[in-house]
Amino acid sequence: MSAPAQPAAQPWHGVLVATALPFTDDLAVDYDAYAEHVRWLADNGCQGVVPSGSLGEYQVLTPEERAKVVEVAVEAAPEGFVVMPGVGAYGALESRRWAEQAAEAGAQVVMALPPNTYRGDERAVMEHFREINKAGLPVTAYNNPIDTKTDLNPTLLASLYNEGLIVAVKEFSGDVRRAYEISELAPGLDLMIGTDDVVLEVGLAGAKGWVAGYTNAFPKATVELYQASVAGDLEKAMPLYRTLHPLLRWDSKTEFVQAIKLSMDIVGRKGGVCRPPRQTLLPEQEQSVRAATEAVLEAGLG
């Protein structure tokens, strides 16, 4: 199986928001608020959403809730707006079933982690992605060695790409040097910014997209930052990056969901509570997020 041909633009290009998931006070999923949030992100310049990612707290959803979140995202998405559900799961068979559910719901592409709880070797990872591909949708790999303990290093990514198993990679290792090695080993594999606090660096290195977190609270400013970064417009990008970075770096912290939801609340969106095991931010953490959010608003970037 050969590597897929790459048209000039693909559904996984641009700013795709890893959506936070709103809950009611009794911790039920607020599907109406979620649909409104998807439409709001579309109206504010984003290219798509990524439901059922870590920011969407997929690990603590029931199967019925997780499936409905994807369906609601697809139904709320305006024409041309991309839905790229996460299909992370304990094993390949479950991930494939979530990819099939995404296809049935009308999603255009999926985002897949390696096995969640098994530190697989290269054979296991290759088989995992072969199974997911049976669903028939393009697959963006998600390299998160911090949580999965499995590193989709550039050589392994090239093997996955050359077999036609992935079209892109969300790179969350934090090592921006990898962008260049990936482009050398797999020139057609699209690189997606995987953590908010390396937008400029990976954008300059040739990223085709960004799976974004803080865009949930500041879509216009973060889309502008992404566009300036990939265009190499440092005059525009640097002031934005410096102002936003105290918030963007929360995306690499354990409490990133709580931080982003708090910023959403501050700017007038519905962030709200998280489901256990996530707890509320400590007072000093909340103070830090509030101060950084208010600084962005004072800079006129809200």
N, C-alpha and C positions, 0 to 999 in steps of 0.2 A: 504494500500500500504506500503510495507516494505522498509527499507533503502536499497539502491543499493549495490551490491557486489563491492568490490574494488580490482582490479588486482594490481600487484606490481607497474606498471607505467600507468599513465593516460595522456591524451592529455593536461590537464591543469597543469601538473607538469613542473618544471623548470622555466627558465626565459622567460616570455612572455612580450614583449615590448608594452606598451601603446604608439602607434606610433603618433608622431607629424605629422601634415598634411601640406605639402608644397603648397603654393599658388603662382601664377604668380604675377607680379607687379600690375596687375589690379584686384587682389583678386579672380581670378578664380582658381579652384582646379587644381593643376599640377599632373595629374594622372601618367604621365610617370615618373616624379621624385619620386612619391610615390612608384610605382612598383620597381624602382631601390633601394629605401631605404629598402623595405621589403627583397629584395634579399641580400642586403649588411648585414643586421642584421642576416640573416640565415648564410651567409658566415663567420660571426664573432662570431659564437658559441651560438647564442640565440636559444631557442626552439620554439618560435612562436611570433605572434603579436596580439595586441588587437586594431583593428580599431574601430572608433566611440566611443571612450572614451572621457573624458573631454579634455585630451591632444590633441585629434584629432579634437577638436572644433565642435563636432557633433551638438551642440545646434544651431549653426549658418549655418548649411548646409541645402540645400533644400532636400526634400525626394529623389529626383532623384540623387543628389550628394552623399547623405549618402548611398544609395543602391549601387552606382557604386564604392565607396571606398571599400566596402566589397568585391565586385566582383573582383576588381583589386588586392586586397590583396590575395584572393584565387588563382587567375590566376598566380600571381607572386611567390607564395610560392612553394619552391621545395618539393619533395616527403618527407613526414614525418614532415614537418614544420606546426605548428598548427596556425589556425586562430580562435580567440575567440572574435567575435564582441560584443561590448557593445550594449545592447538593451534598454537602459534607455529611458523613455518616461513619459508623463504626467499621463498615466493610463495603466491598465492591457491590454486592447484590443490593444492599439498601441504597447506596448512592445511585445505582442504575435505576432503581424504582423511583427515586426522587427526580431523576432526569426525565424519566418517562412521564411523570406527573407534570413536570414543567412543560414538556412538549404538548401534552394533552390540553393544558391550560392556555397555550398559545405563546409561550415564551420563545424568544429568538435564539438564545444561547444560554449555557449554564456555566457556573463557576465551581470547580471541583478541587477539594483538598485531596491529598493522599489519605490512606486509612487513618482514622482519628486516634485509635488507641493501640495500634500495632506498628512498631518501628520496623517497617518492611525493608527488605533489600531491593535492589533494582528489579529483580524478577517480579516481586510482589507489587511494586509500584506500576510496572508496565501492565500487568494483568488487571490491576485495579482500573486503570484508564481504558483498557480495552473493553472492560465490562460496561463502563459508563457510556462509551461510544455506541453501544448497541441501541441506545435511545434515539440516536439519529440527529441530535443537535450538536452544533459546534461547542467545543469545550475550552474554557479558559482555565488553565491550571492555577491553583492558589498555593504558592510556596510560603508556608508559615512554619519554619522549623522550630520556632520558639514554643509553639503549642503542640504541634504534632510529633516533634522529635524526629521527623523525617525530612531531610533536606533535598529539595528538588534543585540540585546544583546545575550549573550550566551544561555539563556533559549529559546529565540525565534528561534535562529539558530538551536538548538537541535530539536525543533518542526518541523521546515522546513525539516531538514535532516531525521528525523524519519518517516516523511510521504513520503520520497523519492523525494522531490521537489528540492533539491540542492545536489551537490556533493562536493562543496568547498565554501570557503568564502574569498573574498579579504577584509581584515580587515584594515580599514582606520581610526579607532577611535583614533589611536595614543597611546592607552593604551595597552602596551605589556603584562600586567598582564592577559589580557583576553585570551591569547593563552592557558594558563593552564586550565582555567575554561571551555573553548570550548572543549579541549581534554577530560576533565572529563565527561561533559554532552553529548558529541557526539563524541565518540572515533573514528568513521570512517570518520568524516567530515574533509576534507583536508583544512589546513590553508594556505592561500597565503599572503605573505607580501604585504601590501597595500600602504605603503608610504616609499619612498626611505630611509628616515633617521632613520628607525628602522630595517634595513636589518640584522644587526648582532644579535640584541636582539631577534627578531622573528625567525630568522634562527636557533639560538641555541635552541629555544623553540619548534622546530619540524616542521617548515614550509615545505611544499611540493612544493611551487612555489613562484614566485614573479612577480606581475604585475608592471613592472619597467618603470620609466620615464627617468632618466638620462642615461639609456642604449642607448637611441637615439644618444647620443654624444660619449659615452665611453663604447662600448659593451664588449670589451675584459676584461677591468679592472673590470667592474661591474659583469660580469659573474664569474670572478675569485673570487671576493668578496663573491658572493652568494654561490658558491661551498665551499669555505673555512668556511663560516658561518654555513651552514647546516651540514658540516662535523665536526664542533667543533674545527677546526684548528685555534686557536687564534694566534699562532705565525705568520701565514700568513694573517689572516683576520684583525688583529688590525692595522698594518701599512697602509693597503689599506683603511680601514674605516676612519682612522684619516685624510688621505690625501684627500679622496673623500667627507667627510662629509660636508665641507663648500658649496659644490654644492648640495649634496643629500638633505640637509634641505630646499632647495628652493621648493622641491616637495610638501611641506606642506604650502606653501605661496600662496596668491591669484595670484601672478604673475608667477606661475610656468611654464606656457606655454611659456611666453615671455623669461624667463630665460633659459629654455632648448633649445629653438630655437636659442637664442643668442650663447650659447655654441656650438651648432651644426655649426653655421656659423664660429665660431672661429677655430674649428677643421677641417673645409673644407667640411662639409656636407651642405645640403640645409635646413636651418631652416627657415629664412626669416620672412616675416610679418605675423601678425595675423589679423583675421577679427574683426571688431567692435562687441561688445563693448570693446574688449581688446585694450589697448593703449600701446605705446612703453614704455619701462622702463624709470623711472626717471634717471637723470644722476648719482646719487649716487648708485642706484640699478645696473645700467649697469656697473659702475666701480667695484662694488663688484663681480658681476658675471664674468667679464673679469679677475679680479685678481685671483679668485678661479680657473677658467678654465686654465689660464696660469700656475698656480702652479701645477695642475695635469699634464699638458703637460711637464713641467720642471722635474717632478718626473719620466718621462718616461712611463706614463700610457696611452698615446694617442693611 
